[in-house]
Amino acid sequence: MSMSPSAPATVVERFEPEEWPAGQISRLLLQLAHDGLSRPIELPVLVARGAKPGPILGLTAALHGNELNGIPVIRRLFERLDPKTLRGTVVGVIVVNVPGYLNHERGYGQWDLNHMFPGNPRGNAASVYVSRLVDRLVRRLNLLVDLHTASVGRVNSLYVRADMTNPEAARIAYLQRPQIIVHNPPSDMTLRGAAAELGIPAVTVEIGNPQRFHSDYIKRTLTGLRAVLADQHMIRTRAVKLGPPPVLCERSYWTYTDHGGLLEVSPEVTEHVEAGQTVARLTTPFGDLIAEYAVPEAGVVVGHSVNPVAETGARILHVGVPAVDGDPRFHQREAVGSTESGSDED
């Protein structure tokens, strides 16, 4: 459903789902803080409240200010929602970290917001910011999908981090149709962890690379979110194949340099690597070889560094360790069914 470009946004200090008109899409500016010139810091939010009651699905983008792929995902999802037939409410926070976004930076000043949750209403600037986000919006949700990308100087596959022992989170993860799923229990001080503490099933979707729009991954993520909406009976459904199964990983690890120099990484994302395989080489500015780096365990490449300038302790390769097929610790894809609904691919 298209929205008028002149549609006004309402400034609010708190999101209350029942205050917004049913059967409509509304624009909000959620005020969380003020800058040093006393100007409000306002988060752009879209709210589609359906004509019928149902779950409240929250989507968040740009928690790290230069991780942008989630923004077009949210906008395109809302363009295609019909609130008159929607059951429940979809809330899209288009930019969470407004200062970082404006400065083309990952952090909120010196802080990483995704290491500050649930925050402290009497803490430092970042701690207050995330505390108010949780109190004024997140706690109203029933489900949460947090949209991220790789950090600057790295690239990612399309992958999901989720607690695969949690049936609701596992179901959302599989419906996203990612290339890789990494089992990762909610961490303290992350947005996903704060949601889990509130009893809200949540996953993190890593959509490619930072500070750019990655069109293929954006389209695939949009398709996955519509599948989640259909699975929750929030939108009309049609049967669509789930596609190739993702690589389910029981955990993942990074490899690091032990010296500085110029780094060349050879494997690409989603490529499988064997234990002992050489994956990178480090040279001096003159071209002399310093070291070659191998992976200690076999796995699949989730992401890797693309910045050649590496100091001691620089990241090299993010490797997912695949789970054994049918591992009873984790919920399996078969529980989702061979088909699902909500495909939106053109």
C-alpha positions, 0 to 999 in steps of 0.5 A: 500500500503506497503512502503519500510523500507528504504524509505527516509524521506524528512526534511521540515519546512512547509507542502505544499500539492501541493509539494508532488507527486500525486499517491504516499506516502511520508515520511516527517520530519517536523521541528518545533524547536531545543533542547538545543544541537541545534538538530532539533525537527522533527515530523514524517509525512506520506503524501498520495497524491492521483492521483485525487484532493480532500479533505485534511484529517489530523490525529494527534497522540501523542499530549500527548507524552505517548498517543500512540494508535493513532500511529498504527492507522495512520501507518496501515491506510497508509499501506492500502491506495492506492494513485493511486486510492485515491482522495485527500490527507491524512496527518498523523502526527505520533508523535506530541509531540516528546520530550514528546514521547521520555521521556515517558511523557504526557507533553512538558516539564512542559506544556500540549500542548493541552492547548497552542493552537493556540500558540504564535510565540514569546512565551515560548517553547511550545507556539512556538511549537504549533504555528508553527504546526498550521502555517506550517501544520494544516491550510492546512487541510480540516478535522482533527481527533485528536487521544488521549488516557486516561492519566496515571492512568486512563482508557477510553472507545472508545469515541469521543468528538465533537461539535454535533451541527456542521453537519460535526463534527457530521458526522465524530463522528458517522462514527467513530462507538465509544462506546460513543460520548460526545458533547463538543464544541471546547475549547479554547487552544486545537488543536481541538479548533484551527482547528475550529477557522480556519473553519476546522471540527475536532473531538477528538477520545479517544482510550483507555489507555495510554502507551500501544497498545489497539488492539481492539480499534485500529482496531475499530478506523481504521475502523472508519477512513476508513469510513470517507475517504469513506464518503468523496469519497476519497476511494472506498466504500462498504456498511457496517452496522454502528453497535450498536449506540453510547451513545450520551451524552449532556455533561460529568463530573468528580467526585473527592475525598475530602480526600486522601487515597487508592481508589477503583473504582467499575464500568467499562467503558461503564457501566451505573450508577444511581444517588446516586449509590456508585461508589468508596470507599476510605480507609486509609493504615490500611484499615479503611473506610474514605468515599464512593463516589456516582454519583450525576447524572445518566449516562454512565462511559466514563472513570475512575481512576485506580491508587489506591493512591489518594490525596485530589482532585483526579479524580474518575469517568468520567460520560457522561450524555446521551442526550434525544433521538432525542434531536433537539440540536444535529445532529442525527445518522440517518442523516449518513444513515443505512450503510456506507463504508470503513470497514477494519476489519479482 
